[in-house]
Amino acid sequence: MTELKDLWAEFDSNNHLQPEMKTAKFESLHLWDLGWELLEPLDIASSDEHEIELSKRFSPGQKALYFFWYLDGQVTNGGFVQFYWNGYAKYLPAIYRGLGMIKDKVLMKLLDRVDNYLVEQLPVFQKAIDMDDFEGAYELLPEFEDFDEEYYELHEHTMGLIEKYARRNPKEFVKLT
């Protein structure tokens, strides 16, 4: 599989997936509502291979939103344990690129701390995986709960930065009608 970090640089502007949206709708929606309206037409990948090809049609702003949404969906549903457990760490290079683009250094630092902690505790995490004990991962690695709490305090700010970027660069996301 092609590394997703390499796909960040690939943007086929001649084949940009740029759905139409009414200007009034774009202007009236905020934060998660706007994010979902911008993301939903992009969320059409049917496989990992299709996602790789599809992401080449995403602008940098769309990629920032798209890959952040993976992080947010996993962490807000089951924490960082779920993010790693379900194999979403493969998106970290693209998530970092997006966070860098929107200048979210605080979340980037949290992700660094989480990732470093997991590397240090990988044998313990792997033990939970081998035992198919998701809940046990939290019991064995209680620091993940603290990381999750930090994330919950930050993710709204991150979505706000994505919204700010989208408002400055609407053509990266949609054709306004």
N, C-alpha and C positions, 0 to 999 in steps of 0.2 A: 504494500500500500504506500502511496506517495505521502510524504510527511505534510501535514497541514500547514506547517510554518512556511514551507516552500510555496504553497498555494496563495499565501497572503499577497505575495508580490505579483501573482498572476491575475490580471484583470483584463478581460477581453471587452473593452469599451464598445466595440462594434456589436457585441452580443449581450450587452448589459440587460439584466433582468430588472426592468424599471416599470413596475405597475402604475396604472393611473390612479390618482386620488383627487378628489375635489379639494380645492384650496381651502374652502370653509371647514371641511373636516380636518384637514391637516392642521389648521390654525386652532381648532377648538379642542383637540385631544392633547392630553399631557401624560407624561411619565409612562406608566405601564400600558395605558390605553393606547397611546400613540405608538409605543414600542410594538405592541401586538399588531396593530394595523399595518405597520411597516414590515413586520416580520412574517405575518401569516401568508402572504403570497410567495414568500421565499421558502417556506417550510414544506417543500414538495419532494425532497430526496427520497428515493425508494430503496436505496442501498448505500453502503459506504462508497462504492465506486461512483454511483450517481451523484452523491454529495460532493465528491472531489471535483467532478466535471461541473456541477452546478455552481460551486463556490467560485469558479473562475469567472462566472458571470456577475458576481457581486462586487460592488464598489467597496473601497476600504470602509466606508461608514456602515454599509450593509454587513460586512464581515464582522465589524466590531459588535454590532447588535446581535447578529446570528450566533456567534460563538459565546458571547456573554450570556445569552439566553440559556445555553446548555448549562453553564456554571450555575446560574441562578435557579433554574428548574430543579437541578439535582440537590443543591445545597438547601434550598428552602423546603424541599420535600423530605429529604432524609439526611441532610448534613453533608459535610465533607467526606464522611465515611461512604455515603452512597455515591458521591461523585467519583471517588476512586474505585469503589467496589464495582460499579457498573462500567468501568473502563473509559470514563470521560476524560481522564488525564491526557489522553492523546490530543485533546483540544487545547491544552495549556499553551503551547507556542502561539496559536492564533489568538487565544484569550489575552495573553500578555501583549501581543502586538496591538490589539484593539484598545486595551487599557492605556497603553503608551500613547496611542494616537489621541485619545480623549483626555490625556494627562491625569489619569487617576492613579497617582503614585501610592496613595494610601492602600487601596485594594491590592495593588501589585505587591506591596510589602507584606500584606497579610498572606497572599498566595505564596510568596517566598517562604514565609515562616511555616505555613502548613506543609508545603512540599518538602522543606528541609526536615521537618518533624517526621513526616512519613518515611523519608529515606532512612533516618536514624532508627525508626521503629519498624522497618519493613519486615523483619522476621516475625514480629508479633502480629502485624497485620496479615501477613501470609498465613500464619497459623489459624487466624479466624477464617480466612478464605478457605483454607484446606478443610476446616471443620464445618464449612458452610454456616457460620454463626455470625450473621450480620450484627445482631445486638451485642454479641460478645466482643466485637471489635470496639464498641464504645466502652464496654467494661474494662477491656484490656488497655485502651488508649483514651483515658478520660479527657486529655487535653483537647481532643477534637470538639468536645462540647463547648469549650471556651472559644475555640476558633469559630464555631458556628454562631455563637452569640455575637462575636465581633462582626461577622459577615452580615448578620441581620441588621446591625446598626449602620452598615455601610452601603448596602445594595441599593437603597433608594437614591442615595447621592450619585452612585454610578449611573443609574438610569437617568437621573437628571443631567449628567454630563453627556450622555448619549443623546438625550433630547436637545440639549443646547447645540451639539454638533449637527444634528439633523436640521434644526432651524436655520443654522448658518449655511448648510449645504443640502437643501432639499432635493436637488437634482441627483444626488448620490443615491437617493432612496426611491423617489417617485417622480412621475410626470404629473405636475399639478394641472388640473383642468378647471 
